[in-house]
Amino acid sequence: MGREFELKYAASAAQQEKMLADLALPWQQIAMETTYYDTLNGDLGRLHWTLRRRFENGRSICTVKTPSPDGGRGEWETECVDITDAIPTLCKLGAPRQLLAFAVLGLREVCGARFIRRATSLSIDGAVVEIAVDAGILRGGEKELPLCEIEVELKEGADAAAIVFAQSLAKEYGLIPEPRSKYYRALSLAKE
């Protein structure tokens, strides 16, 4: 199973720009457009699963995420243009096989996001983290909400190293923890 462990922080554009300038690292820019899916009955949402297709600089990546008892999330992804076509591959990679049955019920778009990510990787205390600076919009129904956040995602090593590093960034730049995923914030717009 792939495992995702990340910490998110709300940030202003000024906080983002200061951190980008201060860190003086090579930043990769990625244009992202995400569509989130659920069954017609909302089965995935009730299980706290996230199913999405994201275009990353034009490359289509389909992903499913599930809760994990250790505070992270199970995460599986494959390159595929159509979300329904991606599901068998996601299950072969280790995603819950129940996803196949949900796909048969039919999937619908529920919300999305469009943003620019500037990302870099950094080795710290025996771990590797990715720092992502995201700016754009979340969309749900006919509504939009500005997106401006900073993520620290553990790529390898111990969770503790990522936590300490993320907390030091938050303290230095006055960042506010954001416990809700992009999906849940966009979904809340769709439900308003």
N, C-alpha and C positions, 0 to 999 in steps of 0.2 A: 504494500500500500504506500502511495505517496502520502506525505504528511506535511501540512502547512501549519506554521506557527508564526504569527505576525502581530505587531502592535500598531494601532492606528491612532493618529492625532489630528484633530482639527487645527488648521493653521490659516493665517491670513496670507494674502499674496506677498505682503512685505516680509513676513516671517519666512516664507518659502525662499524668497530671493536672497535674504540675508544668509540663510543656511547654505544655499547653493554657492554663494560667493565665498563664504568663510571656509567651506570644506575644500574648495579648489581641487575637485576630483574630475576625472573624465565622465561626463554625464551622457548617456544615450537617450535620445528623444524618441518616444513611441506614441503614435496616434492610435488611440483605442476607442472602439465603439462596441458596446456590450449590449446583448439582448438576453434577458433572463426568462426562463420558461417554467411552467408548472402544468399539472394536469388540469382538466376542466373543473375538477372537484377540489383542487388545491392540496392534493395528497403530499406533494414534495414539501410545500411550505409547512404543513403540519408536522412533518418529520424533521424540519429544520435542515433540509437538503437544499443545495443551490445547484441549479442546472443552467449553464449559460453557453452562448456562442460569443466569442470576442474576436473582432478583427484587430490585429496588432500590426500596424503599418501594412494593412491589406492582407495579411496572412490570417486565415480563419482557424481558431483554436476552440474546440469544444471541451468543456470541463464540468465535472460534477464534484461537489464538496459535501461531506457529511460530518456531523459532530463527532468528536472524539473525547473520551473521558479524561484525557490528560491535558485538556485545555487547548489543544490544537484542533486541526480538522483533517479528515481523510480527504485527499485530493487526487484525482486522476484526470489526465487530459490527453487529447489526441488532435491532430490536425485533420479537419474535415469541414466541408462547407455547410452541410445540413445536420442539424442537431439530432434528428431521428436516425439518420444513417450512422452517426457517431456512437450511439448508445451500445450496440453490440461490442464495439472495440473497447469502450470504456469499461464494460463488464469483464471482458477478457483481461484487461489490465488490473482488475481487482475491485472495481466499483461494485456495490451490492447488486446482485442479480435481480432483485425486485424492481430495479429500474427498467428492465425489459418489459415487465408487466405494465408498468405505468405508461410506457411509450405506446403500448397497444391501445390504452384508453384514450390516447390523443393528448397532444401538448399544445399549449397556447402561449403566446408572448404575454408577459405580465408587466414588465417594466424594463428600464435600461439605463445606460449611462454613456456619455461621450466625453472624453477627456484626453489631455496630453499628459503623458507620464515622462518625467525625467528620472532616470534610474542609474545607479552605480552600485558596485559591490565593494565591500570593505572587509578585510580580515581583522578581527578583534578578539583578543583573549582566547585563541584556539578555535574560534568560530568564524564563519563567513556569514555576513548579513547583506541583504540588498536594501538600499534606501531608495524609496520611490516617492517622488514629489508629484502629486496629481492635481490638475486644475481643469475644470470643465463643468459639466452639468449632470445631474441625475434626472431621470424623467419617469413619470408614472401617470398613466392616463393622459390627460391634456396638460398636466402640470410639470413644471421644471423647478429644480432647486440647485443653486450653485454648489459646486464641489471644489473644495480646497483643503487638501489633507496631505499628511506625510505618513508613510508606512515604513516600518522596519520589519523585514521578513527574514527569519532564520533560514539559511540555505544549507548549512552544515554546522555541527557542533551542538553545544548545550543551550537549552532554552535560557538558562540564567545569564549567559553572556549577552544574548539579544536583549533581555529585559534590562540589564544594567546599562547597556549602551543606549537603548531607546529612552530610558528614564533620564539619562544625562543630556540627551538632545532636548527632551521636553523641558527640562529645567533651564538649560542654557537659552532656549529660544521662546520660552513661555508658551509651549504647546499644550493643548487641552486633550486628554484622552478621549477617544471616540470608540466606544465599545461596539457600536452597530456597524455592520458591513454595508457596503454600497448597496447591495441587494435589498437589505431590509429598509434602508432609508428610502430607496426608490419605490419599493413596494408600498411603504406607508403613504407615499404621494398618490399612488394608484387607488388606495382604499379611502382617501379623504373625500 
